[in-house]
């Protein structure tokens, strides 16, 4: 089968102590060094997202809440200062702590990527939505938003783990190869279905239309809807990376994270070419500029492919 490598990375992060506890597992699996460094973090995030999404699934489908089946119900009997149910408050506490740390981790711990600035904005908006929706009692909407978003992170980390495991011990393990490919396809489909279809259909319709019908004078209407629309725009932005990933997947045998900058060697080579005296003397030697520019373009093109 085709040797497909998927390295989407870090839509959010976690406290560093948890991945450290999983490092022995990476050594036991005899992973390649570059994969062993990433595997513990992905394993921990897979556990976290699976538990958080499972809990929101339980609330929406196996309890008395009918927010998914009947989105306008998120505002039924809404009153300012109403009591937040304990089961929803638990979800808010966990998710608020998680995204609070994610802001720090993205800025100070993670490798800086093309979408890192957008990721920081995403974490800030998400934390703002969690905090303000809890404070002003829009917690029913919050549970629905978390359910529609966490499933993608489950599939993302599952796919990354199988990418790391398929080359363990220097071999090529077919089962993990197939699972990583299936995970990639599932991740792309669910991103569109949950974040770009169900999110506007269920959440934005409820907050923009149903809220006014149920509570005509509902406070902070424009503020919360502005944050939710900003979240939708970022989902569209990241979906463009997924489309680019799929296109590359169809063209080449190996696909890396399209959000990554070129590797260090390529950047150094590019910097050397930019320092080429021929590049600094355009008026005197247009031919030299053309040749250097061609070499620079070739290096960047090779790295992007």
C-alpha positions in Angstrom: 0.0 0.0 0.0 1.0 3.6 -0.3 3.3 4.9 2.4 1.1 7.7 3.7 2.4 9.9 6.6 -0.1 12.1 8.3 1.3 14.7 10.7 -1.4 17.2 11.5 -0.4 18.4 14.9 -1.6 20.1 18.0 -5.1 21.6 17.5 -4.7 21.9 21.4 -2.2 20.8 24.0 -2.0 19.3 27.5 0.1 19.5 30.6 3.5 18.1 29.8 3.7 15.8 32.8 1.1 13.4 31.3 3.0 12.6 28.1 6.2 12.0 30.1 4.4 9.2 32.0 3.8 7.5 28.6 7.4 7.6 27.4 8.2 4.0 28.5 5.4 2.9 26.2 7.1 4.5 23.3 10.3 2.7 24.1 8.5 -0.6 24.5 6.9 -0.2 21.1 10.4 0.3 19.6 9.4 3.4 17.7 11.7 5.4 15.5 13.3 8.3 17.5 11.3 11.0 15.7 8.0 9.1 16.4 9.0 8.2 20.0 9.2 11.9 20.8 5.7 12.5 19.6 3.8 9.3 20.5 3.4 9.9 24.3 1.6 13.3 23.7 -0.7 11.9 21.1 -1.5 8.9 23.3 -2.4 11.1 26.2 -4.5 13.4 24.1 -6.3 10.5 22.5 -7.3 9.4 26.0 -8.4 12.9 27.1 -10.4 13.6 24.0 -12.0 10.2 23.9 -13.1 10.6 27.6 -14.3 14.2 27.1 -16.2 13.4 23.9 -17.7 10.3 25.4 -19.0 12.4 28.3 -20.6 15.0 26.1 -22.1 12.1 24.1 -23.5 10.7 27.3 -25.1 14.0 28.2 -26.7 14.6 24.8 -27.9 11.0 24.0 -28.2 9.1 27.2 -29.6 11.6 29.7 -32.6 13.9 29.8 -31.1 16.6 27.6 -32.4 16.7 24.0 -30.2 19.6 22.7 -28.9 17.7 19.7 -32.3 16.4 18.5 -34.0 19.7 19.3 -31.5 22.5 19.2 -34.0 25.3 20.1 -34.5 23.5 23.4 -31.1 25.0 24.6 -33.1 28.1 25.4 -36.3 26.6 26.8 -37.0 27.9 30.3 -33.9 30.0 30.2 -33.6 32.6 33.0 -30.7 34.8 34.0 -28.8 33.3 36.9 -30.4 29.9 36.6 -28.6 26.9 38.3 -26.1 25.1 36.1 -26.7 21.3 36.4 -23.8 19.5 38.1 -23.1 17.1 35.2 -22.7 20.1 32.8 -20.6 22.0 35.3 -18.2 19.1 35.5 -17.7 19.2 31.7 -17.2 22.9 31.9 -14.5 22.7 34.6 -12.5 20.1 32.7 -12.7 21.8 29.3 -12.0 25.3 30.8 -8.8 24.0 32.5 -7.8 22.2 29.3 -8.1 25.3 27.1 -6.6 27.6 29.7 -3.4 25.5 29.6 -3.6 25.2 25.8 -3.0 29.0 25.4 0.2 28.8 27.4 1.3 25.6 25.7 0.8 26.8 22.1 2.9 30.0 22.8 5.6 28.6 25.0 5.9 24.8 24.4 4.8 23.9 20.9 6.7 24.1 17.6 5.5 27.3 15.9 3.6 26.5 12.7 1.8 28.4 10.0 -1.5 28.2 11.8 -0.1 28.7 15.3 -1.4 32.3 15.5 -4.8 31.2 14.5 -4.6 28.4 17.0 -3.9 30.8 19.8 -6.9 32.9 18.8 -9.0 29.7 18.6 -8.0 28.8 22.2 -8.7 32.3 23.5 -12.1 32.3 21.8 -12.9 28.9 23.0 -12.0 29.8 26.6 -14.0 33.0 26.3 -17.0 31.0 25.1 -16.6 28.5 27.9 -16.2 31.2 30.6 -18.9 33.6 29.5 -21.4 30.9 28.5 -21.1 29.5 32.0 -21.3 32.9 33.7 -24.3 34.0 31.7 -26.0 30.5 31.7 -25.6 29.6 28.0 -24.2 26.2 29.2 -26.6 24.2 27.1 -25.2 25.6 24.0 -21.7 25.0 25.2 -22.2 21.2 25.6 -23.5 21.0 22.1 -20.5 23.0 20.7 -18.0 20.7 22.6 -19.7 17.6 21.3 -19.5 18.8 17.7 -15.8 19.7 18.0 -14.1 17.0 20.1 -14.8 14.1 17.8 -12.3 15.5 15.3 -9.5 15.5 17.8 -10.2 11.9 18.8 -9.8 10.9 15.1 -6.8 13.1 14.7 -4.8 11.6 17.6 -5.9 8.0 16.6 -4.6 8.6 13.1 -1.3 10.0 14.4 -0.7 7.1 16.7 -1.2 4.6 13.9 1.2 6.6 11.7 3.9 6.3 14.5 3.2 2.6 15.1 3.2 1.4 11.5 7.0 1.9 11.3 7.8 0.6 14.7 10.9 -1.6 14.9 12.0 -0.4 11.5 9.3 -2.4 9.8 6.1 -1.7 7.9 3.0 -2.9 9.7 0.0 -3.2 7.4 -2.7 -3.0 10.1 -1.5 0.3 11.4 -1.0 1.6 7.8 -4.6 0.7 7.0 -5.9 2.2 10.3 -4.0 5.5 9.7 -5.4 5.8 6.2 -8.9 5.1 7.5 -8.4 7.6 10.2 -7.3 10.3 7.7 -10.5 9.8 5.7 -12.7 9.7 8.7 -11.1 12.9 10.1 -11.6 14.8 6.9 -15.3 13.7 6.6 -16.2 14.4 10.2 -14.5 17.8 10.1 -16.9 18.8 7.3 -19.9 17.1 8.7 -19.6 18.1 12.4 -18.0 21.5 12.2 -19.1 22.9 8.8 -22.6 21.3 8.5 -24.0 20.4 11.9 -22.4 23.3 13.8 -24.2 26.0 11.7 -27.3 23.9 11.4 -27.8 23.2 15.0 -25.7 25.7 17.1 -25.8 28.9 15.0 -29.4 28.5 14.1 -30.3 28.0 17.7 -28.2 31.0 18.9 -29.2 33.3 16.1 -32.9 32.5 15.5 -34.3 30.3 18.3 -32.8 32.4 21.1 -34.7 35.5 20.0 -37.9 33.5 19.7 -37.6 32.0 23.1 -36.0 34.9 24.9 -36.7 38.2 22.9 -34.5 40.3 25.2 -31.7 37.7 25.6 -28.5 39.5 26.8 -25.2 39.4 25.0 -26.8 38.2 21.8 -24.3 39.8 19.4 -21.3 39.1 21.6 -21.8 35.4 21.7 -22.8 35.0 18.1 -19.7 37.0 17.0 -17.6 34.5 19.0 -19.4 31.5 17.5 -19.0 32.9 13.9 -15.3 33.5 14.5 -15.1 29.8 15.5 -16.8 28.8 12.3 -14.4 30.9 10.3 -11.4 29.2 11.9 -13.0 25.8 11.2 -13.2 26.9 7.5 -9.6 28.1 7.6 -8.4 24.7 8.9 -10.5 22.8 6.5 -8.5 24.4 3.7 -5.4 22.7 5.2 -7.3 19.4 5.0 -8.2 20.0 1.4 -4.5 20.7 0.6 -3.6 17.5 2.5 -6.1 15.4 0.4 -4.7 16.9 -2.8 -1.2 16.0 -1.8 -2.3 12.6 -0.7 -3.6 11.9 -4.2 -0.4 13.2 -5.9 2.5 11.9 -3.8 3.4 8.8 -1.8 4.3 10.7 1.4 2.4 13.6 2.9 3.7 15.8 5.8 1.8 18.3 7.8 0.9 21.1 5.4 0.9 23.6 8.3 4.6 23.0 9.0 7.3 25.5 7.9 10.1 24.0 5.8 12.6 22.0 7.9 15.7 23.6 9.4 18.1 22.5 6.6 15.9 23.9 3.9 15.5 27.2 5.8 19.3 27.5 6.2 19.9 26.8 2.6 17.3 29.4 1.6 18.9 31.9 3.9 22.3 31.3 2.3 20.8 31.9 -1.1 19.1 35.1 0.0 22.6 36.3 1.2 24.0 35.5 -2.3 25.8 38.7 -3.5 24.1 38.2 -6.8 20.7 38.7 -5.1 21.8 41.9 -3.6 23.0 43.4 -6.8 19.9 43.2 -9.1 20.8 46.1 -11.3 24.3 44.8 -12.1 23.5 41.2 -12.7 20.0 40.2 -13.5 21.1 36.8 -14.8 22.7 36.0 -11.4 19.5 37.1 -9.6 17.5 34.8 -11.9 19.7 31.8 -11.3 19.7 32.2 -7.5 16.0 32.8 -7.4 15.5 29.6 -9.4 17.7 27.6 -7.0 15.8 29.1 -4.0 12.4 28.3 -5.6 13.5 24.7 -6.3 14.6 24.1 -2.7 11.3 25.5 -1.3 9.3 23.6 -3.9 11.1 20.3 -3.1 10.4 20.8 0.6 6.8 21.6 0.1 6.3 18.4 -1.9 
